[in-house]
């Protein structure tokens, strides 16, 4: 088999190898008071988008805004100030329900989250456990039927889902691989529940399992992309978390809300754009030892790790692939029969390769989830891809890299739901003759999404860049903002390190 598919895998590699980072996201939020307008003796007409572009060029400002509260096509007549006058900018853009904040030379225009009355939000918290064992279930999908909101359980099976009071009376759903979906009606008051999910072990024997040609299945997945995934552009809100452990102790936790403009799956060559909304940084359980190496990454790369848009691990348009496939049986996901297709490289030399398993819905041939990790030979070759730079004093070697991507059903297709990555490294301090193990975990959970018009865009001036060092922008915790966003609940270990 020819390795004609390698260029796509290399593109995929560049995304995946950069997605785990020792740098985390946050935003320094500085509230200001509105004051008088600037001089308007020579006003000119601008669209809001043109005005922000003009201010960006003239005063070296970056504008970030919520498309739901700023109509960039609206026309305004103003005279430009002599300098980057924050009072003038705030008076221009701020109105009821909208606030303007500043971080250095960045201007952020968004909803006044802290002003929302609590009566408009319903919160269901609880724990999901296996009915037979009573053990907590981690990474259970939690959502509302027919609505684009959701969250997931943490390592202790805990969740908290916030939603508008208009959702009262609708059904919440709980889904997990190998378990029967569970449901509950959303109550009119905040509620704490325990959800017990039954597994499928008694039902699987009833399914007649016939061997299927795995090559035929993966080719069908490739040809069915446009039928199974959105043909429109989506604006997604996602919760992003990164943690670092050094020698089994948490030393850093960072979390953020981001927005992702997701192109149509028909537009393969368009790329995702990511906009930062707000972040928070946890307190450390102990000081991290000074280790002079860096991994590049963050939400910019993580948001692009959409296997179905990239086409990775699947045959190319000519039906050729660098991977060989195996039929590993069936399972149940979202109450649907799925095929389990294993994959591993034909050859494991030269480039980096992965091995893992896909779960593909039997009826639609849609990829539902994929688990994969670097092969043993590839992990030994991965240092130059994972490590941006380190000091001569340290010897840094990765020894583990594993990833998971999940999709969830939406209308007649599927949308990206979760991405998780884990990378572990051994660090040898030659001077002190000391060794440490660093474990990094990154998770991205899509909590809300909506279809947007073709002209909707996130300007380059406010888009995350591949070389953006996120650790330089960590700020203070804003409890009013976070009160209204769905996030992954911290487990007991993380509870100690988060700055609540």
C-alpha positions in Angstrom: 0.0 0.0 0.0 1.4 3.4 -1.0 1.5 6.1 1.7 -0.2 8.7 -0.3 -2.2 9.8 2.7 0.9 11.0 4.6 0.5 14.7 3.8 -2.9 14.8 5.5 -1.5 12.9 8.5 1.3 15.4 8.7 -1.1 18.3 8.7 -3.0 16.5 11.4 0.2 15.9 13.4 1.0 19.6 13.4 -2.3 20.3 15.1 -2.2 17.4 17.6 1.4 17.7 18.6 0.9 21.4 19.5 -2.4 21.0 21.3 -1.0 20.2 24.8 0.7 23.1 26.5 2.2 24.3 29.8 0.6 27.7 29.2 -2.9 28.5 30.1 -5.6 31.0 29.3 -7.1 33.9 31.2 -8.1 37.5 30.7 -7.5 40.5 32.9 -10.8 42.4 33.2 -10.7 46.0 34.1 -14.1 47.7 34.6 -14.2 51.4 33.8 -16.8 54.1 34.3 -18.4 55.8 31.3 -17.6 59.4 30.9 -18.2 62.2 28.5 -17.9 61.8 24.7 -14.8 63.0 22.9 -14.9 66.1 20.6 -17.1 65.5 17.6 -16.4 68.7 15.6 -15.5 66.8 12.4 -17.7 63.6 12.3 -17.4 61.0 9.6 -19.6 58.0 8.8 -18.3 54.5 9.5 -19.8 51.0 9.8 -18.9 49.7 13.3 -16.6 47.1 11.6 -14.8 49.8 9.6 -14.6 52.0 12.7 -12.9 49.3 14.8 -10.5 48.5 11.9 -9.6 52.2 11.7 -9.0 52.5 15.5 -7.0 49.3 15.3 -4.7 50.7 12.6 -4.4 54.2 14.1 -3.9 53.4 17.7 -2.6 49.7 17.6 -5.8 48.3 19.3 -7.3 44.9 19.0 -11.1 44.6 19.2 -12.9 41.5 20.3 -16.7 41.5 20.4 -19.8 39.3 20.9 -21.6 39.1 17.6 -24.9 38.8 19.5 -24.6 42.3 20.9 -22.6 44.2 18.2 -24.0 44.7 14.7 -20.9 45.4 12.7 -22.9 46.5 9.7 -24.6 49.4 11.5 -23.5 52.9 10.5 -22.4 55.6 13.0 -21.2 59.2 12.6 -18.3 60.1 14.9 -15.1 62.1 15.0 -12.0 60.1 15.9 -10.2 61.0 19.1 -6.6 62.1 19.1 -5.5 59.0 21.0 -6.7 55.6 22.3 -9.2 57.3 24.7 -10.8 54.5 26.8 -13.5 56.8 28.0 -14.5 57.6 24.4 -14.5 54.0 23.3 -16.5 52.9 26.3 -19.1 55.7 25.8 -19.4 54.7 22.1 -20.0 51.0 22.5 -21.5 50.5 25.9 -25.3 50.3 26.3 -27.8 48.4 28.4 -26.7 44.8 28.7 -23.3 45.5 27.1 -20.0 46.2 28.8 -16.6 47.2 27.5 -13.4 46.1 29.2 -9.7 46.4 28.4 -6.7 44.2 28.6 -3.6 46.1 27.5 -4.3 47.2 23.9 -7.2 44.8 23.5 -10.8 46.1 23.7 -13.5 43.5 24.7 -17.2 44.2 24.0 -19.6 41.6 25.4 -22.7 40.9 27.4 -23.0 42.2 30.9 -23.1 38.7 32.4 -23.1 39.9 36.0 -26.3 41.9 35.5 -28.4 38.9 34.5 -31.0 38.1 37.2 -30.6 34.7 38.8 -34.3 34.0 38.1 -33.5 33.7 34.4 -31.2 30.7 35.0 -32.1 27.2 36.1 -29.3 24.9 37.4 -29.4 21.1 37.7 -26.5 19.6 39.6 -25.8 16.1 40.4 -23.8 12.9 40.1 -24.0 10.1 37.5 -23.2 6.6 38.6 -23.5 3.1 37.2 -26.7 1.4 38.3 -25.0 -2.0 39.0 -21.9 -0.8 40.7 -22.9 2.7 42.1 -19.4 3.8 40.9 -19.2 7.4 39.4 -19.1 7.7 35.6 -16.7 10.2 34.1 -17.1 12.1 30.8 -20.9 11.4 30.6 -22.6 13.6 28.0 -25.2 15.8 29.6 -27.6 17.9 27.5 -31.1 19.1 26.7 -33.0 17.3 24.0 -33.4 19.5 20.9 -31.3 22.3 22.4 -27.6 23.2 21.6 -26.4 23.3 25.3 -24.5 20.7 27.3 -21.8 19.8 29.6 -20.0 16.6 30.9 -19.3 14.9 34.1 -15.9 15.1 35.8 -13.8 12.2 37.2 -16.2 11.9 40.1 -19.3 11.7 37.9 -20.4 15.2 39.0 -22.0 17.8 36.7 -23.7 21.2 36.8 -25.9 22.3 33.8 -27.1 25.9 33.6 -29.9 26.8 31.2 -32.6 29.5 30.7 -35.9 29.1 32.5 -37.5 28.6 29.1 -36.2 25.1 29.2 -38.3 24.1 32.2 -40.4 21.0 31.3 -38.0 19.8 28.6 -36.0 16.6 28.9 -32.4 16.4 30.0 -30.5 13.5 28.5 -27.5 11.5 29.8 -25.5 9.4 27.4 -22.4 7.3 27.8 -20.6 4.6 25.8 -22.1 1.1 26.7 -24.9 2.5 28.8 -28.6 3.0 28.2 -29.5 6.7 27.8 -31.2 8.2 30.9 -33.6 11.2 31.0 -35.2 13.5 33.4 -37.6 16.5 33.1 -36.1 19.8 33.9 -37.8 21.1 37.1 -38.9 24.7 37.8 -36.4 25.1 40.6 -32.7 24.5 41.0 -32.3 20.8 41.8 -29.6 18.3 42.8 -30.1 14.7 41.5 -28.4 11.3 41.3 -28.6 9.6 37.9 -28.2 5.8 37.7 -27.4 4.5 34.3 -27.9 0.9 33.2 -25.3 -0.8 31.1 -26.0 -2.6 27.8 -24.5 -6.0 28.8 -27.8 -7.7 28.8 -28.8 -6.3 25.4 -25.8 -6.8 23.3 -26.4 -10.6 22.8 -29.7 -9.7 21.2 -27.8 -7.9 18.4 -26.8 -10.1 15.5 -23.2 -9.2 14.8 -22.0 -10.0 11.3 -18.4 -9.3 10.1 -18.2 -6.2 8.0 -15.3 -5.2 5.7 -13.6 -2.4 7.6 -12.1 -0.9 4.5 -15.6 -0.6 3.0 -16.8 1.1 6.2 -14.1 3.8 6.4 -14.5 4.6 2.7 -18.3 5.1 3.4 -17.4 7.4 6.3 -15.2 9.5 4.0 -17.9 9.7 1.3 -20.7 10.6 3.8 -19.1 13.6 5.5 -21.2 16.2 3.8 -24.4 14.2 4.6 -23.6 13.7 8.3 -21.9 17.0 9.4 -23.0 20.6 9.2 -23.2 22.3 5.8 -23.6 25.7 7.5 -21.2 27.8 9.5 -21.5 27.5 13.3 -20.5 29.7 16.1 -19.6 27.5 19.1 -19.0 28.4 22.7 -16.6 26.1 24.4 -15.1 25.5 27.8 -11.4 24.9 27.8 -9.4 23.5 30.7 -5.7 22.6 31.1 -4.0 21.1 34.1 -0.4 20.2 35.0 0.8 17.7 37.5 4.4 17.4 38.5 5.2 14.1 40.2 1.4 13.4 40.9 0.8 16.8 42.5 -1.3 19.5 40.8 0.8 22.6 40.1 -1.4 24.5 37.7 -5.0 24.7 36.6 -6.4 27.1 34.0 -9.8 27.4 32.4 -11.4 29.6 29.8 -14.5 30.3 27.7 -13.8 30.6 24.0 -15.8 31.1 20.8 -15.0 29.0 17.7 -16.2 30.0 14.2 -16.6 26.5 12.6 -16.6 26.5 8.8 -18.9 24.2 6.8 -17.6 20.7 6.4 -18.0 21.2 2.7 -15.3 23.9 2.8 -12.4 21.7 3.6 -9.7 24.4 3.1 -11.3 26.9 5.4 -9.9 27.0 8.9 -11.5 27.5 12.3 -11.1 30.9 14.0 -11.0 31.2 17.8 -11.8 34.1 20.0 -11.1 34.4 23.7 -14.0 35.4 25.9 -12.7 35.1 29.5 -10.4 32.9 31.6 -9.5 32.1 35.1 -6.4 30.5 36.7 -6.4 28.2 39.7 -4.1 28.5 42.7 -1.2 26.1 43.0 -1.0 23.3 45.5 2.7 23.8 45.5 5.2 25.8 43.6 6.3 24.2 40.3 10.0 23.4 40.1 11.7 25.6 37.6 12.1 23.6 34.4 13.2 25.5 31.3 11.3 23.9 28.5 8.2 24.9 26.6 5.4 23.1 24.8 3.5 25.2 22.3 -0.3 25.0 22.2 -3.7 26.2 23.5 -7.2 26.7 22.1 -6.0 27.8 18.7 -4.7 24.4 17.8 -7.2 22.4 19.9 -10.2 23.9 18.1 -8.9 22.6 14.8 -8.6 19.0 15.9 -11.7 18.0 14.2 -10.9 14.6 12.6 -13.9 14.7 10.2 -13.0 18.1 8.8 -9.3 17.2 8.4 -10.0 13.7 7.0 -7.2 12.1 9.1 -7.0 8.3 9.6 -9.4 7.9 6.7 -8.6 6.9 3.1 -7.9 9.7 0.7 -10.0 10.5 -2.4 -8.2 7.7 -4.2 -9.1 5.2 -1.5 -5.5 4.9 -0.2 -4.4 5.2 3.4 -1.3 5.0 5.6 -3.4 2.8 8.0 -4.8 -0.7 7.9 -8.2 -1.3 9.5 -9.8 -4.1 11.5 -13.4 -4.8 12.4 -13.5 -5.1 16.2 -17.2 -5.7 16.8 -20.1 -3.4 17.8 -21.2 -1.2 20.6 -24.0 1.1 21.6 -23.6 5.0 21.6 -26.6 7.4 22.0 -28.8 4.3 21.9 -27.5 3.6 18.3 -25.6 0.6 17.0 -22.0 1.5 16.1 -19.2 -0.4 14.5 -15.8 -0.5 16.2 -13.0 -0.1 13.7 -9.4 -0.4 14.8 -6.5 1.1 12.9 -2.7 1.1 13.0 0.0 2.1 10.5 1.3 -0.1 7.8 4.8 1.0 8.6 6.0 2.8 11.8 9.2 4.5 10.7 10.1 8.0 9.6 7.0 10.0 10.4 4.8 9.9 13.5 1.9 7.5 13.5 -1.0 6.6 15.7 -3.1 3.6 16.6 -6.6 3.5 18.0 -10.3 2.8 17.4 -13.1 4.6 15.7 -16.8 4.2 16.5 -19.0 4.6 13.4 -22.8 4.7 13.4 -24.0 1.7 11.5 -27.0 3.4 9.8 -25.5 6.7 8.7 -21.8 5.8 8.5 -21.0 8.9 10.7 -17.9 8.9 12.9 -19.3 9.2 16.5 -16.0 9.1 18.4 -12.3 8.2 18.0 -9.6 7.3 20.5 -6.0 7.2 19.4 -2.4 7.4 20.7 1.1 7.6 19.4 2.6 4.2 18.7 5.5 3.2 20.9 8.0 3.8 18.0 6.5 7.2 17.2 6.5 8.4 20.9 10.3 7.8 20.9 10.6 10.1 17.8 8.2 12.7 19.1 10.5 14.9 21.1 11.3 17.4 18.3 7.6 17.8 17.6 6.4 18.2 21.2 9.2 20.3 22.7 9.5 23.8 21.4 12.8 24.5 23.3 14.5 23.5 26.5 17.8 24.3 28.2 20.9 22.2 27.8 20.7 21.5 31.5 17.5 19.5 31.1 16.8 16.3 29.2 13.1 16.2 28.3 11.4 13.2 26.7 7.7 12.5 26.1 6.6 8.9 26.9 2.8 9.1 26.5 0.4 10.9 24.2 -3.3 9.9 23.9 -6.3 11.7 22.5 -10.1 11.4 22.2 -12.6 13.3 19.9 -16.4 12.9 20.3 -19.4 14.1 18.3 -23.0 14.3 19.4 -26.3 14.0 17.4 -27.9 17.3 16.3 -31.0 17.3 14.1 -30.2 14.8 11.3 -26.5 14.9 11.7 -23.6 15.3 14.1 -21.6 18.1 15.6 -18.3 18.3 17.5 -18.8 17.8 21.2 -15.6 17.1 23.1 -11.8 16.9 22.6 -9.4 15.6 25.2 -5.7 15.2 25.1 -3.1 13.8 27.5 0.7 14.1 27.2 3.3 13.0 29.8 7.0 13.8 29.8 10.0 12.8 31.8 12.4 15.6 32.7 16.0 14.9 33.9 17.8 17.8 35.5 21.5 17.0 34.7 22.9 19.6 37.2 20.9 18.5 40.2 20.6 14.9 39.1 16.9 15.0 39.7 14.0 13.5 37.7 10.4 14.7 37.4 7.3 13.5 35.5 5.0 16.1 34.1 1.4 15.1 33.1 -0.7 17.6 31.1 -4.4 17.2 30.3 -6.3 19.5 28.0 -10.1 19.3 27.6 -12.4 21.3 25.3 -16.2 20.9 25.8 -18.6 22.6 23.3 -21.4 23.9 25.5 -23.5 26.0 23.0 -23.6 26.5 19.3 -25.7 28.3 16.7 -25.8 28.7 12.9 -24.4 32.0 11.7 -24.6 33.8 8.3 -22.0 33.3 5.7 -20.7 36.9 6.2 -20.2 36.4 9.9 -16.5 36.5 10.8 -14.0 36.7 13.6 -11.5 39.3 12.4 -7.9 38.3 12.3 -7.1 41.1 14.8 -8.9 39.2 17.5 -8.1 35.7 16.5 -5.8 33.4 18.4 -2.6 32.8 16.6 -0.5 29.7 16.5 2.4 31.4 18.4 0.2 33.1 21.0 1.7 32.5 24.4 -1.5 32.3 26.6 0.3 32.3 29.9 1.1 36.0 29.5 -2.6 36.9 29.6 -3.8 35.2 32.8 -5.9 37.4 35.1 -8.3 37.6 38.0 -11.3 35.4 38.7 -14.6 37.1 37.8 -17.4 35.2 39.7 -20.2 37.1 38.1 -19.1 36.0 34.7 -18.6 32.4 35.5 -21.9 32.0 37.3 -23.8 31.8 34.0 -21.5 29.5 32.0 -21.6 25.7 31.7 -18.2 24.3 32.7 -16.8 20.9 33.7 -17.1 20.6 37.5 -13.7 20.3 39.3 -13.1 17.0 41.0 -11.9 16.8 44.7 -8.2 17.3 43.7 -8.9 20.3 41.5 -11.3 21.8 44.0 -8.2 22.5 46.2 -6.3 24.4 43.5 -9.1 26.4 41.9 -9.4 30.0 43.1 -13.1 30.0 43.9 
